[in-house]
Amino acid sequence: LTAPAVDGRVTPPDRSRYFLFGEMLIFSIVSLVASFVLSYDALVLAGNPDAELACSINAIFDCAKVGLTPQANVFGFPNAFLGLISEPVVMTIAVLGLSRIRFPKWFMFTANIFYFLGVVFAYWLLFQSTFVIGALCPWCLTVTLATTFVFFSMTQWNILEGNLYLPPAVLEKARAFVKAGWMTIVLIAWLAAVVLLEVLKWGFFLF
């Protein structure tokens, strides 16, 4: 890393730039595609609640069952519409980031906060599907996985560049944490815990 500026910002190495913004771009595209499919399915179900959806595979993986619940329309419209709005913004950030465009500190901090709220919402929906609705939606799972990767990538970049308004001592510890690869370990552990939870919940039906 180069020497920090007065506001604590630095320019991370190109390898970090290409990896983190590249990861953000790939998974935001994945999330956008999944959101598009979910949006289309939502319109199909709105026209015909008895419609057969391709992702309604069995009693566990049933997009139609999930899509017909109030949780699928928390704000009065299909949740997937939020992905159609937010993911193009993330894709733009990723592409410009790969082009070495530097965003204002406040912008990246705000993006991180909003995306954190999106991840919380995604996992709330996963909790609802698992323990309340009693069915999983494959495309919803794809969105949850993709947003998790995007959030971790964005957060790592913002820590390295110094965009999170952390106190200097905390910022240096956070940078050391990221540079040592611990954020990646946390991501792997988190996803493993989620998978384990789902297997324990549905394992009787899966095996």
N, C-alpha and C positions, 0 to 999 in steps of 0.2 A: 504494500500500500504506500501511496505517496504521503507526504506530510499533510496533516489535517489543516484545513483553513480555519479562520477565526470561529466560524459557526460549527466546527466539528466535522465538516464534510471532507471527504477524500475522494480520489478517483480509484476505484478498485481495479485490479489487474484485468486485462482483456479476457483471460480464461474464465474468470468469474462472470464477466459481462455476458460472454457468449453462452456459457452454460446456463446461467440463471434466466436470462431473457429468452434464450432458446427454449428452455423448459416451460416458461410462462406462455410462450407462443403456442407450442405444441398442445399443451393441456387446455388452454383457453379455446383453441379450435375444437378439440374433442368435446369440451363442455358446450360450445355453441352448437355443434352438430346434434348432440343429445338433446339440447333445449329445443332445437327446431323440430325434432321428431316428437318430443313430448308436447309441444305446442300444437302440432298437427293432430296428434292423437286426442288432445283435449277438445279440439274442434269437432273431431269425429264423434266423440262421446257426447258432446253437447247436442249434436244432431240426432244421435241414436245411442242411448245409454246401453242398449243391448248389443252394440257392435262388437265384433270379434277383432281384437288387436293382436298383431303378430307377436308382441312381447308378453301376451298372456299365455304362458307356457303350461303352468300347472297351479296347484293350490298355493304354492309358495311364491312363485314368480308370476304375479298377476297385475299387469299395468292397469287394466280396466278397473279392478277392484280398488286400487289406490287412487286412480284418477277420478272416481266418482265420489270421493269423500270430501268433506269440508276442508280438510288439511291440504288438499290439492289446489284450493282456491282461497288462500288465507286473506288476500287483499281484495277479494272480489273478482279476480281474474286468475287464469291459470298461472301457477308459480313459474312455469317455464318461460313466461314472457319476460321475467326478470333477467333470465339468462340471455335472452335475445338482446336485451338492452346493455347489460354489463359486460358480457364477454367481448364484444367488438371494441370496447374501451380498453380492456386489458390487452387485446391483440395489438391495438394501436401503440400502447405504451411499450409493449415488447418489441415491436418492429422499430420504433424510434430509438428505443434503448440499444438495440443491436446496431443501429446506425450512429451510435455514440452521441445521441441527443441527450442533454442533461435537463431533467425537469426541475422546477423549483422545489425546494425542500417541503414547503407546505402542501404541494400537490401530491407528492409521493406519500407523505404522511397521511393525508386524507384518503388516498386510494387504498392504503393499507388498512385503515380503520374500516372503511366501507366493505372491503373484501373480507375482513375478519367477521363483520356482521353477517355477510353472505355465507361464510363457512359455518358459523353458529346456526344459522337458519337451516342450512343443508343437513346438519347433524340432528337438529330438532326434528326435521322431517323423517330422517332415518329412524330416530327413536320412535316416532309416531307409527311408522310403517311396521317396525319390528314388534312393538309391545302394545299398540292400540288397534291399528287396522288389521294386523295379522297377515300381511302379505308384503312382498318386496317388488319394487319396480326396477327391472334391469337398467333402463335408461336413467332413472333417478340415481341408482348406485353409481353409474358412470359419471354423472354430474358431481356427486359427492366426492368421488375419488379425484376427479380432475381439479375441482376447486381446492381440494386439500393440497395438491402439488403446486398449484398456482400461488396459494397463500404462503406456503413455505418458501417458494422461490422469491416472491416479492418481499417477504419479511427479511430473508437473508440479504438481499440486495440493499434494502433500506438500512439494515444494520451496518453493512460494510461501508456504505456511502455516508452514513450518519444522518439519516433523514427522520429519525423517530423522536427527536427532542429529548434524548436521554442525557442525564448528567454525565460529564466527561469520564468519571471513574467507571460508571455503569456501562457506558458506551464501549470503553476499551475492553472490559470483561466480556461484553456481548460479542465484540469483534473476534476476540480470542476464541470464544465458544464456537462461533461459526467457522473460523479458519481451521480449527482442530477437527471439524467434521461432525461435531456433536448435534448440530441441527438435523443433519441427515440421519443420524442414529435415532433421534427423537421421532422423526417422520416415520422411519421403518417400524419403530416400536409402537407408535400410535396406530398405524395401519394394521400391524399384527394383532394388536389388542382388539380392534374393531372386527377383524375377520374372526378371531377366536370367539368373541361375543356372539357373532351371528351363527357360527358353527354350533356353539353350545345351545343357542336358542332353537335352531332349525335342524340340528344334527340328526335327531330321531327320524325326521322326514327325508333327509338327504341320503342316509346310509341304510 
